Amino acid sequence: MVDRVRSVVFGEAVEQYESARPGYPEQLVTEVLEYAPAGPVLEVGAGTGKATVGFAAHGVDLTCVEPDPRMAAALTSKCPGVRVESGRFEDYVPDRPFTLLYSAQAWHWVDPERRWDLAHAALAPSGALALFWNRYVVTDAELGAALAAVDHRHGVTSSSLHRSTSVQAEESEHLLAHDPRFTDLDIRHYVHHTWYPTERYLDLVRSISAYRMLDPAAREPVLGELAALLGDGVEIAFRTDLTLARRAH
Ligand SMILES: C[S@@+](CC[C@H](N)C(=O)[O-])C[C@H]1O[C@@H](n2cnc3c(N)ncnc32)[C@H](O)[C@@H]1O
């Protein structure tokens, strides 16, 4: 069951989202395009275009589905050449068979009862499905545990920044492995490290739905306690988990 309110809180913090969230490795984009047959590409939950820019740079014919008008406005100004369909993927009616459907950090927001049927219907035979998520790990394990303890004290328990897991990728792998409509399952991982100065890190926190769901009055003490632990900043290891599969027939 998708939390509908939580699924569209990102546009409230569009500036922080755009400045603080990481993008996706160029190598991932290249490998997804190598795996997929050539043709029209569909992105689900494009947000401000963090993944879109990489695919658009390859000159693909790209359609993006995005329900939040504030995120969509940022996307359009960043990637003027792509077609943007406003609305949820559940309500989108594909106007052509796509040879690639990808979704970055967004597939878990689409109705779990319908998303595999919708993906299958949107893809051409042999068309590729590429689902990916970034996980954040504070490289200093002791500091990471102290940051997680702040979350826990304030009741931020699900999908907090300091307890990110690969559950969404693993669930997708499992379901695709057992769905005869998809084949050629391929799992890949990409890791890179980034230094986050404290203010940028706090913007990253502000862009995450688990913290956005707190009242602003409850959110500020969390940010204050996290900042007090950080000093100048923090090194984060970003691990991108990619699940690839192909429509079988
Ligand atoms: C965490 S953001 C990811 C945005 C972007 N792909 C990125 O990697 O930065 C999730 C996005 O999914 C969108 N979204 C939420 N529910 C959706 C749905 N049912 N169909 C399509 N997109 C949805 C949100 O509006 C938001 O822009």
The ligand as an SDF file (V2000), in Angstrom:
LIG
                    3D

 27 29  0  0  0  0  0  0  0  0999 V2000
   12.1430   10.4040   -4.5470 C   0  0  0  0  0  0  0  0  0  0  0  0
   11.4790   11.2700   -5.9220 S   0  0  0  0  0  0  0  0  0  0  0  0
   12.5630   10.7230   -7.2510 C   0  0  0  0  0  0  0  0  0  0  0  0
   12.6450   11.7480   -8.3520 C   0  0  0  0  0  0  0  0  0  0  0  0
   13.7350   11.4970   -9.4060 C   0  0  0  0  0  0  0  0  0  0  0  0
   13.4550   10.3200  -10.1860 N   0  0  0  0  0  0  0  0  0  0  0  0
   15.1100   11.3880   -8.7630 C   0  0  0  0  0  0  0  0  0  0  0  0
   15.7480   10.3390   -8.8940 O   0  0  0  0  0  0  0  0  0  0  0  0
   15.5450   12.3550   -8.1360 O   0  0  0  0  0  0  0  0  0  0  0  0
    9.9900   10.3830   -6.2690 C   0  0  0  0  0  0  0  0  0  0  0  0
    9.1970   11.0180   -7.3980 C   0  0  0  0  0  0  0  0  0  0  0  0
    8.1170   10.1380   -7.7360 O   0  0  0  0  0  0  0  0  0  0  0  0
    6.9780   10.9290   -7.9680 C   0  0  0  0  0  0  0  0  0  0  0  0
    5.7870   10.0720   -7.7800 N   0  0  0  0  0  0  0  0  0  0  0  0
    5.1170    9.8080   -6.6300 C   0  0  0  0  0  0  0  0  0  0  0  0
    4.0700    8.9910   -6.8720 N   0  0  0  0  0  0  0  0  0  0  0  0
    4.1030    8.7070   -8.2120 C   0  0  0  0  0  0  0  0  0  0  0  0
    3.2650    7.9220   -9.0770 C   0  0  0  0  0  0  0  0  0  0  0  0
    2.2160    7.2660   -8.6020 N   0  0  0  0  0  0  0  0  0  0  0  0
    3.5640    7.8820  -10.4090 N   0  0  0  0  0  0  0  0  0  0  0  0
    4.6510    8.5450  -10.8930 C   0  0  0  0  0  0  0  0  0  0  0  0
    5.4670    9.3050  -10.1070 N   0  0  0  0  0  0  0  0  0  0  0  0
    5.2070    9.3920   -8.7860 C   0  0  0  0  0  0  0  0  0  0  0  0
    7.1120   12.0770   -6.9540 C   0  0  0  0  0  0  0  0  0  0  0  0
    6.3190   13.1940   -7.2940 O   0  0  0  0  0  0  0  0  0  0  0  0
    8.6030   12.3550   -7.0140 C   0  0  0  0  0  0  0  0  0  0  0  0
    8.9310   13.3090   -7.9880 O   0  0  0  0  0  0  0  0  0  0  0  0
  1  2  1  0
  2  3  1  0
  2 10  1  0
  3  4  1  0
  4  5  1  0
  5  6  1  0
  5  7  1  0
  7  8  2  0
  7  9  1  0
 10 11  1  0
 11 12  1  0
 11 26  1  0
 12 13  1  0
 13 14  1  0
 13 24  1  0
 14 15  1  0
 14 23  1  0
 15 16  2  0
 16 17  1  0
 17 18  1  0
 17 23  2  0
 18 19  1  0
 18 20  2  0
 20 21  1  0
 21 22  2  0
 22 23  1  0
 24 25  1  0
 24 26  1  0
 26 27  1  0
M  CHG  2   2   1   9  -1
M  END
$$$$
